[in-house]
């Protein structure tokens, strides 16, 4: 299925079959991603100046892939099967796709801060259509924009879902399942040490395939072995129940909607979780992508702007939500500090509005200020 800017791919069957299908369909994407990842500023910053690049990449693959493969096999064997088959289908080494998946751990390092996602959720008491609505701008590294995909997932013996993901990875960065359960996440920045080397995206895919309701999903995440990075995970279902799980590699806490809504950027809002995040006044220095800037500068400005726009609105509908997602007025011009992010390192790669009750998704690729939303309906994709 192809819309004007969104192509929907089908993955169905056993874990091995789905992984093989993904690898074969996106063989070129997987191979190109590996090449681009090795050129990212993250890699250049991490490499010692004295070490030859091929040696550094080989050592990085070995160091990052071993613990990730060990933990994914132990805690999420279905995702491990998909990873292994994905590598075979794409005709690359398993270590390569593991290395790409391990990027989630770098994202949680404050030295690689590039902004990263603004999300909102509103229950039926707040929307003009009396239904829950979830919305998110997915902000990520600009060079990886061509490798984002939308997949209709039909796993054997599990719930079906529409998952947005990166081509070389089996996990989901957000999505909705056949029951209307919807998950989106925002990166956060923590001082916690990684214990379990499992990307959050794999946990999100597991939730979409095994849970029906927000409460089930919250319980799953509370018990999940996850260590990809710190995050704020927004969860909503068709009944209108909304919760946020704020998590680090070692700690988790749950926040409920306040006045029928939640708004998230990239810093914690639960007091007990603030103890584990990079301090709010921390300045990036040394070998950093954003030297001289505060870690939470972009996050705070985007969150404040979203609240400002919501406070000025008497109604919450798709028009108002889209206006917030397209907003640039949090800064003098479009930048890494605006909700519609335009940055030299990271930008808004996709903007999505979820309607769990009607099981409908509206999405676009690129910056929402430059593109129009397209509709994906449940009956079209499962």
C-alpha positions as CSV (number, residue, x, y, z in Angstrom):
1,X,0.0,0.0,0.0
2,X,1.5,3.4,-1.0
3,X,0.1,6.8,0.0
4,X,1.5,10.0,-1.4
5,X,4.5,9.9,1.0
6,X,4.0,6.8,3.1
7,X,4.5,3.2,1.9
8,X,3.1,0.5,4.1
9,X,5.0,-2.8,4.1
10,X,3.7,-6.2,5.2
11,X,5.5,-8.5,7.6
12,X,3.6,-11.7,8.6
13,X,4.2,-15.2,9.9
14,X,6.7,-16.7,12.4
15,X,9.5,-14.7,13.9
16,X,12.0,-16.2,11.5
17,X,9.7,-15.4,8.5
18,X,9.1,-11.8,9.6
19,X,12.7,-11.2,10.1
20,X,13.6,-12.7,6.7
21,X,10.9,-10.6,5.0
22,X,12.2,-7.4,6.6
23,X,15.8,-8.2,5.7
24,X,15.0,-9.0,2.1
25,X,12.7,-6.1,1.5
26,X,15.2,-3.6,3.0
27,X,18.5,-5.2,2.1
28,X,19.8,-2.0,0.5
29,X,18.5,0.0,3.5
30,X,20.3,-2.2,6.0
31,X,23.6,-2.1,4.1
32,X,23.4,1.7,3.6
33,X,22.5,2.3,7.2
34,X,25.6,0.5,8.3
35,X,27.7,2.7,6.1
36,X,26.0,5.9,7.3
37,X,26.2,4.9,11.0
38,X,29.9,4.6,10.7
39,X,30.0,8.2,9.5
40,X,27.8,9.7,12.2
41,X,29.3,12.3,14.4
42,X,28.6,10.0,17.3
43,X,31.1,7.5,16.0
44,X,33.7,10.3,15.2
45,X,33.4,11.6,18.7
46,X,33.7,8.2,20.3
47,X,36.8,7.2,18.3
48,X,40.2,8.0,19.9
49,X,42.2,10.3,17.6
50,X,45.1,7.8,17.5
51,X,43.0,4.8,16.5
52,X,42.5,3.9,12.8
53,X,38.8,4.1,11.9
54,X,38.5,0.4,10.7
55,X,40.0,-0.8,13.9
56,X,37.7,1.4,16.0
57,X,34.6,0.2,14.1
58,X,35.6,-3.5,14.4
59,X,36.2,-3.1,18.2
60,X,32.9,-1.1,18.6
61,X,30.9,-3.8,16.9
62,X,32.4,-6.5,19.1
63,X,32.0,-4.5,22.3
64,X,28.4,-3.4,21.7
65,X,27.0,-6.5,19.9
66,X,28.0,-9.2,22.4
67,X,26.0,-7.9,25.5
68,X,23.1,-6.9,23.4
69,X,22.8,-10.3,21.7
70,X,23.2,-12.1,25.1
71,X,20.4,-10.1,26.8
72,X,18.0,-10.1,23.9
73,X,18.3,-13.8,23.5
74,X,17.7,-14.3,27.2
75,X,14.8,-11.9,27.8
76,X,13.2,-11.5,24.3
77,X,13.9,-14.6,22.3
78,X,11.3,-13.8,19.6
79,X,13.1,-10.5,18.9
80,X,16.4,-12.4,18.8
81,X,15.0,-14.7,16.1
82,X,13.8,-11.7,14.1
83,X,17.2,-10.0,14.4
84,X,19.0,-13.2,13.3
85,X,16.7,-13.7,10.3
86,X,16.8,-10.0,9.4
87,X,20.6,-10.2,9.1
88,X,20.3,-13.3,6.9
89,X,17.7,-11.7,4.7
90,X,19.8,-8.6,4.2
91,X,22.9,-10.7,3.7
92,X,24.9,-8.9,6.4
93,X,26.6,-10.2,9.5
94,X,24.5,-10.4,12.6
95,X,27.0,-8.3,14.3
96,X,26.2,-5.4,11.9
97,X,22.5,-5.3,12.8
98,X,23.3,-5.7,16.5
99,X,25.7,-2.8,16.2
100,X,23.0,-0.6,14.5
101,X,20.5,-1.6,17.3
102,X,23.0,-0.5,19.9
103,X,22.7,3.1,18.7
104,X,19.8,3.4,21.2
105,X,22.3,3.2,24.0
106,X,24.3,6.1,22.5
107,X,21.2,8.2,22.3
108,X,20.8,8.1,26.0
109,X,24.3,9.6,26.5
110,X,24.1,13.4,27.1
111,X,27.2,14.0,25.1
112,X,25.2,13.0,22.0
113,X,22.1,15.1,22.8
114,X,20.4,16.3,19.6
115,X,17.0,17.2,20.9
116,X,14.4,14.5,20.4
117,X,10.7,14.3,20.1
118,X,7.6,16.1,21.5
119,X,4.5,14.1,22.4
120,X,1.0,14.7,23.7
121,X,-2.0,12.6,24.7
122,X,-5.5,13.8,25.5
123,X,-8.4,11.8,26.9
124,X,-12.0,12.1,25.7
125,X,-12.9,14.9,28.2
126,X,-10.4,17.2,26.4
127,X,-11.1,16.5,22.7
128,X,-14.0,17.8,20.6
129,X,-14.7,14.3,19.2
130,X,-14.9,12.8,22.7
131,X,-12.1,10.3,22.1
132,X,-8.5,9.8,23.1
133,X,-5.8,11.3,20.8
134,X,-2.1,10.7,20.9
135,X,0.4,12.7,18.9
136,X,4.1,12.8,18.4
137,X,6.9,14.4,16.4
138,X,9.7,11.8,16.0
139,X,13.0,13.7,16.0
140,X,16.1,11.8,15.0
141,X,19.4,12.0,13.2
142,X,18.8,13.6,9.8
143,X,21.1,11.2,7.9
144,X,18.9,8.2,8.9
145,X,15.7,9.7,7.7
146,X,15.6,7.6,4.5
147,X,15.5,4.4,6.5
148,X,12.3,4.8,8.5
149,X,9.5,2.5,7.5
150,X,5.9,1.8,8.4
151,X,5.0,-1.9,8.7
152,X,1.8,-3.9,9.1
153,X,2.9,-6.6,11.5
154,X,1.0,-9.9,11.6
155,X,3.0,-12.2,13.9
156,X,1.8,-15.7,14.2
157,X,-0.2,-16.2,17.4
158,X,0.1,-12.6,18.6
159,X,-1.7,-9.3,18.2
160,X,-1.4,-7.4,14.9
161,X,-0.1,-3.9,14.8
162,X,1.1,-1.0,12.6
163,X,4.7,-0.3,13.8
164,X,6.9,2.6,12.7
165,X,10.5,1.5,12.8
166,X,13.9,1.8,11.3
167,X,14.6,-0.6,8.5
168,X,17.5,-2.5,10.1
169,X,15.7,-3.1,13.4
170,X,12.9,-5.4,14.5
171,X,11.6,-3.1,17.2
172,X,9.2,-0.2,17.0
173,X,9.8,3.5,17.8
174,X,6.0,3.8,18.1
175,X,2.8,2.2,16.9
176,X,-0.8,1.0,17.5
177,X,-2.1,-2.6,17.7
178,X,-5.4,-4.1,16.6
179,X,-7.0,-3.3,20.0
180,X,-6.1,0.4,19.7
181,X,-3.3,0.2,22.2
182,X,-0.8,3.0,21.3
183,X,2.7,3.6,22.5
184,X,5.1,6.5,21.7
185,X,8.3,7.4,23.5
186,X,10.6,10.4,24.1
187,X,14.3,10.1,24.8
188,X,15.5,11.2,28.3
189,X,19.1,11.6,29.6
190,X,20.2,9.8,32.7
191,X,23.2,9.2,34.9
192,X,22.2,5.6,35.4
193,X,24.4,2.8,34.2
194,X,23.0,0.3,31.7
195,X,22.3,-3.1,33.2
196,X,20.3,-4.9,30.6
197,X,21.4,-4.3,27.0
198,X,18.0,-4.4,25.4
199,X,16.7,-1.6,23.1
200,X,13.5,0.0,24.2
201,X,12.1,-0.4,20.7
202,X,12.1,-4.1,21.1
203,X,10.1,-3.8,24.3
204,X,7.6,-1.6,22.6
205,X,7.1,-4.2,19.8
206,X,6.6,-6.9,22.4
207,X,4.0,-4.7,24.2
208,X,2.1,-4.1,21.0
209,X,2.0,-7.8,20.3
210,X,1.0,-9.0,23.7
211,X,-1.1,-6.3,25.5
212,X,-4.6,-5.0,24.9
213,X,-4.9,-2.1,27.5
214,X,-2.9,0.7,29.0
215,X,-2.9,-1.1,32.4
216,X,-1.5,-4.3,30.8
217,X,1.1,-2.4,29.0
218,X,2.2,-0.5,32.1
219,X,2.6,-3.8,34.0
220,X,4.6,-5.2,31.2
221,X,7.0,-2.2,31.0
222,X,7.4,-2.2,34.8
223,X,8.7,-5.7,34.7
224,X,10.6,-5.4,31.4
225,X,14.3,-5.8,31.1
226,X,15.3,-2.8,29.2
227,X,18.5,-0.7,29.0
228,X,18.6,0.9,25.6
229,X,18.2,4.4,27.0
230,X,16.2,6.5,29.4
231,X,12.8,7.5,28.2
232,X,9.3,8.8,28.8
233,X,6.9,6.2,27.4
234,X,3.3,7.4,26.7
235,X,0.7,4.7,26.6
236,X,-3.0,5.0,25.7
237,X,-5.8,2.6,24.7
238,X,-9.2,2.7,23.0
239,X,-11.1,3.3,26.3
240,X,-9.2,6.5,26.8
241,X,-6.9,5.4,29.6
242,X,-3.5,7.2,29.5
243,X,-0.3,6.6,31.5
244,X,3.3,7.7,31.2
245,X,6.1,5.4,32.3
246,X,9.3,7.4,33.0
247,X,12.3,5.0,33.0
248,X,16.0,4.8,33.2
249,X,18.0,1.5,32.8
250,X,17.5,0.9,36.6
251,X,14.4,2.8,37.7
252,X,10.8,3.2,36.6
253,X,7.8,5.3,37.8
254,X,4.3,5.9,36.5
255,X,2.6,9.2,35.9
256,X,-1.1,9.5,35.1
257,X,-2.8,12.2,32.9
258,X,-3.4,15.5,34.7
259,X,-6.5,17.4,33.7
260,X,-7.1,14.8,31.0
261,X,-3.7,15.3,29.2
262,X,0.0,14.6,29.2
263,X,2.7,16.5,27.3
264,X,6.3,15.2,27.1
265,X,9.6,16.3,25.7
266,X,12.9,14.9,27.0
267,X,13.2,15.5,30.7
268,X,11.4,13.8,33.6
269,X,8.4,15.2,35.4
270,X,8.1,12.8,38.2
271,X,10.1,14.1,41.2
272,X,11.6,10.8,42.2
273,X,12.9,10.3,38.6
274,X,14.7,13.6,38.5
275,X,17.2,12.2,40.9
276,X,18.5,9.9,38.0
277,X,18.6,12.4,35.2
278,X,21.4,14.6,34.1
279,X,21.1,17.7,36.2
280,X,18.9,20.5,34.7
281,X,21.7,23.0,34.8
282,X,24.3,20.7,33.3
283,X,26.4,22.3,30.5
284,X,27.8,20.1,27.7
285,X,31.5,20.5,27.4
286,X,34.5,18.7,26.1
287,X,34.0,16.3,23.2
288,X,30.3,17.0,22.6
289,X,28.0,17.6,19.7
290,X,26.4,20.5,21.5
291,X,29.4,21.9,23.4
292,X,28.4,24.9,25.6
293,X,24.7,24.2,25.6
294,X,22.5,23.0,28.5
295,X,21.5,19.4,28.2
296,X,17.8,20.2,28.7
297,X,17.6,23.5,26.8
298,X,15.7,22.2,23.8
299,X,13.5,19.9,25.9
300,X,12.4,22.7,28.3
301,X,11.7,25.2,25.5
302,X,9.6,22.7,23.5
303,X,7.6,21.6,26.6
304,X,7.0,25.2,27.7
305,X,5.8,26.2,24.2
306,X,3.4,23.2,23.9
307,X,1.8,24.1,27.3
308,X,1.6,27.7,26.2
309,X,-0.3,26.8,23.1
310,X,-2.6,24.4,24.9
311,X,-3.4,27.0,27.6
312,X,-4.5,29.4,24.9
313,X,-6.8,26.9,23.3
314,X,-10.5,26.3,24.3
315,X,-10.7,23.2,22.1
316,X,-8.4,20.3,21.3
317,X,-8.9,18.8,17.9
318,X,-6.8,17.6,15.0
319,X,-6.4,21.2,13.8
320,X,-5.0,22.4,17.1
321,X,-2.8,19.4,17.6
322,X,-1.3,19.7,14.1
323,X,-0.7,23.4,14.7
324,X,1.3,22.5,17.8
325,X,3.3,19.9,16.0
326,X,4.1,22.4,13.2
327,X,5.0,25.2,15.5
328,X,8.2,27.3,15.2
329,X,7.4,30.1,17.5
330,X,9.3,28.7,20.5
331,X,12.4,30.3,18.9
332,X,13.3,33.2,16.6
333,X,13.3,30.8,13.7
334,X,12.9,27.1,13.1
335,X,15.6,25.4,15.1
336,X,16.5,22.5,17.4
337,X,14.5,24.3,20.1
338,X,11.2,24.3,18.2
339,X,8.5,21.6,18.3
340,X,8.8,21.2,14.6
341,X,12.5,20.6,14.8
342,X,15.0,21.9,12.2
343,X,18.5,21.1,13.3
344,X,21.9,20.5,11.6
345,X,22.2,17.1,13.4
346,X,18.6,16.1,14.2
347,X,15.3,17.2,12.7
348,X,11.7,16.0,12.8
349,X,11.6,13.0,10.6
350,X,8.0,12.0,11.0
351,X,4.9,13.4,12.6
352,X,2.0,11.1,13.7
353,X,-1.4,11.5,15.2
354,X,-3.0,8.3,16.6
355,X,-6.8,7.7,17.2
356,X,-7.0,4.6,19.3
357,X,-10.8,4.4,19.5
358,X,-11.3,4.5,15.7
359,X,-8.0,2.6,15.2
360,X,-6.8,5.2,12.7
361,X,-3.4,6.8,12.3
362,X,-2.5,10.0,10.4
363,X,1.1,10.5,9.6
364,X,3.6,12.2,7.4
365,X,7.4,12.0,6.7
366,X,9.6,15.0,7.1
367,X,8.8,18.2,8.9
368,X,5.1,18.7,9.5
369,X,5.4,22.4,8.5
370,X,6.2,21.2,5.0
371,X,3.9,18.2,4.5
372,X,0.3,17.0,4.9
373,X,-0.9,14.1,7.0
374,X,-2.1,10.9,5.3
375,X,-4.6,8.5,6.9
376,X,-4.0,4.8,7.6
377,X,-7.1,2.9,8.8
378,X,-7.2,-0.3,10.7
379,X,-9.2,-2.1,7.9
380,X,-6.4,-1.2,5.5
381,X,-3.5,-2.7,7.4
382,X,-4.7,-5.7,9.3
